[in-house]
Amino acid sequence: MRQSKLFTKTRKENPTDETSKNAELLIKASFIHKEMAGVYSYLPLGLMVFKKITNIIREEMNKIGGQEISMTTLQDKSLWEKTNRWDEKIVDIWFKTKLKNENHLGLGWTHEEPLVSIMKEHINSHKDLPLYVYQIQNKFRNEKRAKSGILRGREFMMKDLYSFSHNEEEFQKFYDEIKLAYKTIFQRVGIGQVTYLTLASGGTFGDSSHEFQTITSAGEDTIYLDESNRIAINKEIYNDETIKKLGLDKEKLTEHRSIEIGNIFPLGTKFSKDLGLTYKSESGEDKLVVMGSYGIGIGRLMGSIVEVLADDKGLIWPESVAPFKVHLLEITGGNEEIKIKTNEIYKKLKQEGIEVLYDDREIGAGEKLTDADLIGIPYRAIISDRSLANGGIEIKKRIEEKERIISVEELIKEFKNVK
């Protein structure tokens, strides 16, 4: 893409109504647009990152047998009344509305109830199990506060997968598989080293669940971490009994602020029982389906990448999720030959299928370099009188690398190998 064709523009100043680093930088770099507190639109660069994160999640869910569907946001009151989760004394984050005939509807904040309703038409026999079904879809939660940018939204995109198993043993096998899948996802998006499996409360569904917590000062949670085995405990269940249960040494646990970027819940037979989801066993008995729930907030994950990796100059995107692999800058100094040469290189990169953002704007070198740091594309390639005099193109990583001069052929070879 030519940067001159992007309708979005970077800002020189941080937005005054944001306190979180992720929102400040993503708005300043024009990746997102704030509609209201807790509600953001994704602009072209932001949507590119968002889609790459989504695709990584989709790939890992498909690898473990997930089947993707798309469910409606509008929720039937009568269905949720069967599980007692329509009552706002039980669930206080509903957005509710009315049809013109005065019937009440809700906007989905999770999807256990409607998916179980679907599964009642497709699960009858023991031969129909196990099943793993997921969606990547907007959720709506009427949060009391939304001051953390895209880390906590009132409308947000979420991957939620639900497992349907014959029994507890089969459920547990999949539960362990999804732990590994989540670890792979967080490694692939660039924050696996600071993300930890964390024992947490089971809420209304059981004794415990697991979260994946990413260490950052921007976090709303507190965890106690054993770095040697990469296991943590959420503060809400931190006690001597839990420490002993996990076989940890209290003296080795360190306290950290963190962001929950994923969670996995055993649901047992709670929803199967309330909504009548059963299967016929081989002996002909009616048995309740054992369920689990597994979520990742995609906007929250994107915001966490920003919180963990960004520096004082701007965003730093891992190569796996960056909107482009290389940011091509022409520094003409009034020399039209530079523009012609850079345009030729841009076309070659495109022909080779290399993702490139070409800064062809008629602005000064300083502003181009500042914007390149702010936008955070992994590699920057500069064409200038100085680079050509030294034999080619000046290339450097956004971080951890000095400038070096390479030829056009070397540039193409290098970026064709970048994954």
PyMOL commands that set and color helices and strands:
alter all, ss='L'
color gray80, all
select helices_A, chain A and resi 3-5+21-28+44-63+77-81+112-119+126-128+149-151+168-188+192-194+235-237+240-245+250-252+270-275+298-309+336-351+365-375+385-389+408-416
alter helices_A, ss='H'
color red, helices_A
select strands_A, chain A and resi 32-36+39-42+67-68+74-76+95-98+104-107+131-140+155-165+195-201+208-215+221-226+231-234+254-268+278-280+286-288+290-297+326-331+356-359+379-384+393-397+404-406
alter strands_A, ss='S'
color yellow, strands_A
deselect
rebuild
show_as cartoon
